[in-house]
Amino acid sequence: MHAPLPRLFIGLALLLILFGTAAAFASEPQHDTHAEEVVHTASSLGQHLPIWSAIPFAGILLSIALFPLFAPVWWHHHYPKVSAFWAVLFAVPFIFIYRGEAVYEVLHIYLADYIPFIILLWGLFTASGGIMIRGTLAGTPVVNLILLVIGTILASWIGTTGASMLLIRPLIRANRFRKVKMHTIIFFIFLVSNIGGSLTPLGDPPLFLGFLHGVPFFWTLSLFPEMLVMSLALLGIYFLLDFILYKREGSPKGDETAQEPLKLEGVHNFLLLGGVMGAVLLSGLWHPGKINVLGVHMSLSAIARDVIIIFVGLLSLWTTKKQLRIDNGFSWFPIKEVAYLFAGIFMTIIPALAMLKAGSEGPLAGLVNFVRDPWHYFWITGTLSSFLDNAPTYLTFFNMALGRLGLTEPQASAILRGLVTGEIAEQFSITLKAISVGAVFFGAVTYIGNAPNFMVRSIAEENKIQMPSFFGFMLWSVGILCPLFIVVTWIFF
């Protein structure tokens, strides 16, 4: 069970070290001015790309939505090929027409975004999969509610992925005797896999990206009122729904003769989870410079972070008993599914992100120019984050807000630290709140809105829980979340 992925990540770590060492001898450390070049390159490209260049991105989304519904067995065996098909369909003409510029964009999105994304998910997935709650948990409405509350709180501190992977299996085991379970998994995705990650940069990637661009680490705690309103509303709706369904089932309690006291095993993996989050934090606080890796300027701290996470994940595998992972229902399929599908998504998403970064000069100028007020930022950032990568979407509108208000990143940081006050400071603060909660909250609208959504769904289906299709899930999310988003808009923005 442990063989394929550890070898993959050992090789990945060696490649990172090899590239880093070779590049260090080949080039001098780079400075932050290159970030401006990257943004300029993407903006320039986005000005020329036609709208129809996003068709492969739409194609892979529709494939994820429709194939599991109409050809589930075929999809289960061939989804990597489908992902590769759409990626190649976009990449070949893109590279043929734009040549060096296109090659750079492809290398950049994989080296700077996709590989670190998968490494982080793998590290959290591996370490949390070595923690098991043994004992008898009855899936009553109260027990389920408590698990959702714990997961929502943990998500801001060990990440939405860490909290999701830690608690989804105990939640499934607790509800093994329940006939209707799908709603519990859906609300778990809403709360633990998304909204719970609102309070620190460790919770969700867009907030960490904000931290890298000068947003104070503890500023995101100011998002607590928005998170509290959403969380309390969702927990209340869930408890009422689960209570009704529980009573309809006749209050199932399972085998009363097989009671087992609760016990936590693999607890050393909590320290390893802390190591993963520490590596993430280190990459935001330590700035040793950048190096050239295949033409892409990468931060040495980011490379160090990825190597540390791989080491921590391997350490979890080596120090956790194999039987514990077997008993925990641990398998590699969820992370493999995410890795294959998001490899295609990251490739085909290039034109959509480039057009968005082009702003008023690109094909999406009408949409960009519409965004003025905080509630505009909340809904547009959120809606795009439901389908695009929410981290670059957050950064795009973060930079747009700075430009509209005539602020630099140091000035914005001073405002958020309370060192600068006034009308512009107040306007920027509320706008950034709108961007932040939009990027995080709307990740719950689709399965691809946030990576843990996919993994939670995959684990649930491995445990024979019938989950809704892509559009079926959106019926739940739009029907439940969008009215609450309107309430949040009315109260806060």
N, C-alpha and C positions, 0 to 999 in steps of 0.2 A: 504493500500500500504506500510505502514511503519513497519508493525508488525514483520515479520519473521526475517529479518536481524538484526535490532537493538537488539532483544532478543539474537540472536546468539552472537553478539559482546559484549553485556553486560556479557554474560556467559563466553566468551573468556577472557575478562578483569579480571573477578573474578578468573578464573582458573590460569591466569598468576600471579596474586597477591598471590593466595593460594600456587602455586608451589614455587614462589619466597620466601615467608615467611617460608614455611616448610623447603625448602632447605637451607635457611640462618641459621636456627637453627641446621640443620643436618650436615653442612659442612663449612669449612673455605673458604674465598674468594680465588679463583684460580688466577694464573698469566698466562702470555702469553706463558709460556712453553707448555701449553696444546695445543696450536694451532699447534705446531710441532708434537705432538702426533696424532692429527687429520689427518694432511697431511700424516704422516707415515702410519697410519692405512689404509687410502684410497689408498695410493701407493701400500702397501703390497697386499691389496685385488685386485687391478687392475692388478697385476702381474699374478694372478691365474685365473681370470675370462676369460672364452672363449669368442671369438667374438660373437658366437651365443646367448650369454646371453642378447645381445642388441635387439634380435628379437621382444620382446614385445614393446620396444620403437619404432621400425620401424612399428610395427602393429598399435599402437595408432596414429602415424603420417599418415599412409595410411588410417586409419578409418576417421580421420578428413578431409583428402583430398577427399576420394571417396564416403562415405555415403551421404554427403550433395548433391553430384552430381547425384547419382543414386537412392537414397531413401530418399529424403529430408524430407518428412512428418514423416517417421519412425525415422529418425535421430533426428528430433526436439523433439520427445517425449522420446527417449531412449538413448541420448548421455551420460547421467551420468552412465548408466549401462555399456555402451561400455568402458568408461574410467575405471570404476571399474573392468571390466573383465580383461583388459590388466594389470592393477596394481596387481590384485590377481594372475594372471598367472605368473608374475615375482616373486612376494613376497613370495609365498608359497614354491617353490623349493629353492629359495635363502636363506630363513630363515632355512629351513630344512637342507641344506648342510652346511651353514656357521654359523648357530646358533647365538651365542652371538655377533659375529662380524657383522653379517647381521642385527640383531636387532638394534645394535648401529647405523649403517649407515641409516636405515629407520627412527629411531627416530631423528637422527641428521638432515637429510634433511628436515623433516617436522617441527621440533621445531626451527631450526636455519635458515631455508631458506623459506619453503613454507608458514608457518603461518605469519611471518613478511611480506612476499611478498604480501599475500592477504590482510592483515590489511592495509598496505600502499595504495594499489590500492583502497580498499574500502573507506578509508578516503578521498583520492583525488576525487574519483568518487562521493561520497556523498556531499562533500562541493561544488565541481564545478557544480553539478547538481542542486544546490540551487541558481545559478546565471543565470538570464535570460535577454537576449537582446530583448526587445519588439520593435516593429516598423517595418516599411517596408524596407526590404533590397532586392534590385533587384539583381538577380544572374548574373550580367554582367561579362564579363572577367575581367574588372578592379576591381569590388567589390570582386570577388572571389580571385583575386591576392592579394588584400590588406589583406583579411582575412588570407590567407596562410602566408603572410609575418609576420603579427602580431603573429600568432600561432608559427611560426618558432622562432621568437625572445623570446616569452614567455616560450618556452619549456625548455630552459636552466635554468630558474629561478623558475618555479613552477612545473617542471618535465614534461616529455613527456605525462604522464597520465593526469596530471592536465590541461595542455594546450589543449590536445585532447578532454577531456570531457567538457571543457569550451566552445570550439568553434565549435565542430562538429554539434550541434543542430542548432545554428544560421546559419551555412553554408548550412545545409540541407533546412532550412526554406527559405533562400534566393534563393535557386534553385528549389523551389517547382513547378514552372511553366516551368522549363527546361525539355525537353524530354530526353536528354542524360546527365546523372549526374555521372555515374560510374567513369569516368576518374578523376573527381574532388575529389572524395573520395579516390581514389588510390594515387593521388599526395598529398593529405592531410596526408595519412599514411606515405608516403615517408618523407615528410618535418616536419610535426608537431609531429607525433608519433615517429620519430626516429632521423633524422639528426639534427633537431633543438636542441636536448638535448646534444650537444657536448661541451658546453662551461663551465659548472660548474659541480661539483659532485652532485648537486641537480637534474641535467637533466636526468641522466640515471644510473641505478644501477652499471654497471661496473666502471664508473668513481667515484662513491661514495666508492666502494670497494678499489679503488686506493688511495683515500683520507684516508681511514682507515689504509692503509699500508704506509703512509708517503708521499704521493704525495701532495704537497702544494695545498691549496684550489684554488688559482687563477692561478696555472700552466696550467690548462686546457684551459684558455683563449688563450694560444699559439696555440690551434687547430683552431683558427679563420680562417686562410688562407684556410685550407682544407675544413672547413665547408662553407666558402664563395664561393669557386669554385663550390662545389656540389649544394649549395642552389641557386646560380644565374643561373646555368645551368638548374636545374629542374624548377625553376620559369619561365625561358625563354621558355623552351619546353612546359610547361603547358599553358602559356598565348597564345602562337601561336596555340596550339591545341584547346583550349577553344574558341579562337576568330573565328577559322574556323567553329567549330561546332555551335557556337552561330549564325553566319551569315547564315549557312545552315538552321537553325530552323526559320529564319526570324526575328531574334532579339526579342524573346518573352519577354514581360514585365509584364505579369500578369494583374491583375485588377487595372487599373490606377485610378479608383474612390475610392479605399480603401487605400489611402496613410495614414500612421500613423507615427508620428515622433518617432525617436529612443529614447529609454529610457532603462536604466540599473536598474534592480531590484535584490534584494537579495545581495546587495553590501557587507553586513557584512561578507558574505562567503569568500570574498577575504582575510579578516583578519584570518579566520579559515584556509584557504589554507596556509597562512603564518605560522599559528601555526603548521600545519602538517610538513612543510618544516623545521621549527625551531626545531621540535622534531627530525627530521632526522639528522640535523646538530649537535644537542646536543649529539646524540649517538656517533658521531665521535669525539667530543671534550672532553667529560666527561668520565673518566675511573675509576669508583669506584671499579672495580674488577669483578670477575665472581662467579657464583654459580652453583651447580649441580642440574639439573632438569632431573629426570629420567635417570641419567647417562650421560647426555649431558651437557657440561660446557657452560653456556650462560652468556653473559655480562649483568650486572645489568642495564647498560645504554640502552641496546637494549630492555630489558623488560619495562623499564620506557618509552622509545620511543613508543612502541606498545600500552601501556596503555593510553598515552597522545593522540595518534592518534585516538584510539577508542572513547575517551572522546570528542575530537574535532568533530568527525563524528556524534556522538549522539547529540552534541550541535547544529550542523547544522540542524539536523532533528527537534529538539525541537524549534528552533528559526526561522525557515523558514516556511512560510505559505504553507499548503498542496496544495492550489489551484495554487500557483506559480509552484510547481513541476509538477502538472498535466498539466498546460499550457505549460510547458517546454518539455513535452513529456518524463518525467523521469520515468524509470521503473527499477526494479532490475534484469531483465533478463540478460543484458550484463555482470554484475559482477558475477552472478550465473554461467553463461556459462564458464567464465574464471576460476572460483573457481573449478568447477567440472572437467573440462578438464585438467587443470594444476595440479590437485591433482593426476591424472593418469600419467601425463607427468613427474612430479617430482619423482614419484616412479620408473618408468621405465627408467629414465635417469641415475639412480645410476651406472649401469655398464659402461655406456659410459664415464661418468665423472671419474670414478675410473681408467679405462684403460688409459684415457688421463693423469691423475695425475701420473700414473706409469712411464710415460715418456719412456726413452730408455729401461726400464726393462719390459715394458708391450707389449700387442699385437699390439699397434699402434706405435711401436718403429720406423718403417720406416718413418711414417709421421712426428713424433717428430724430428727425426734426420735430416730430410730434411730442417727444419726451421733454417736458418742461417742469412740471410740478412733481412733488414727492410721490403722489399716488400714481402718476405716470410711470415713474421709475420702478415702483413696487410691482405694478402689473406687467410692464414690458420686460423688465429683468426677470421676473418670475416665469412668465409664459415662455420666454426663450430658454430659460434654465430647465424647463420641463423636458425639452427635446435636445438642446445643445449641451455642451460641457459647461456646467454652471460656473466654474472657476474663471475661464477667459471671458464669459459673459459678464460676470461681476466686475472684472478688471476693465472691460470696455466702458461700462456705465460709470464706474468709479472715475476713470479718466475724463469721461464726458462731463461729469459733475464738476470736476476741478476746472476744466476748460471754461464751462459756462459761467463759473463764479470767479474766474481769473486767479485761481489758487495754485500754488506749487505743492508738492508732497510735504516738504518741511512745514509750510504754513498750515496745511491740513492737519498734520500731526500735532502742531501747537494748539490748534483749535480743539482737537479731541482730547488733549491733555488739560484743557481748561485754562490755558495760558493766554488765549485770545477770546474776546467776547464781542458781541455786536450782532447786527442783523445778518450779515453774511455768514458769520460763525454759526448762528442758530439755523440758518437755511441749509448750510452744508451738513450739519449734524443730523437733521431730520431726513435729508436726502440720502445720506449714507445708511441711516437706519432702514429706509425704504429699500435701498439696493440690497442690503445685507439680508434682511428677512425675506425679501422676494427670492433671492438666489437659494436660500436654504429651504424655506417653506414649500416652494413650488416643486422642489425635487421629489415630493411625494405624489405628484400628479400622474406620473407615468412610471413604468418599470425601468426605463432608461434614465430617469431624472437623477438618480443617484445609484452608484454601484451596489450598495447593500441591498437595494430593492430586488435586484436580479438574484443575488445570492440567497436571500431569504425565501424568495419564491421557489428557487431551485431546491433548497433544503426541504421546504414544505412538500413539494411534489415528490421528492425522494421518499418521503414518509407517507405517501399515498393520500395527501390532502389535495383535493381538487381545487386548483386556483383559477381565478378568472383569466380570460384571454387579455391581450394587450388593451383592446378597446373595452372589454368587460371591466377591467380594473379602472379604466378612466371613467366609466359610468359611476363607480363607487367614489372615486376621488373628486370628480367634478360635482357630483351630487352632494357630497358631504363637505368637502374642503372649500369650494368656491363661495358658498354662502358665508362661511366663516372668514374667508379672505375679504369679503365685502364688509363684514363687521370690523375687522382689523383696520381696513382702509378708513372707515367712518370714524373710528375711535382715535387712530394714531396719525393718519396721513391726510 
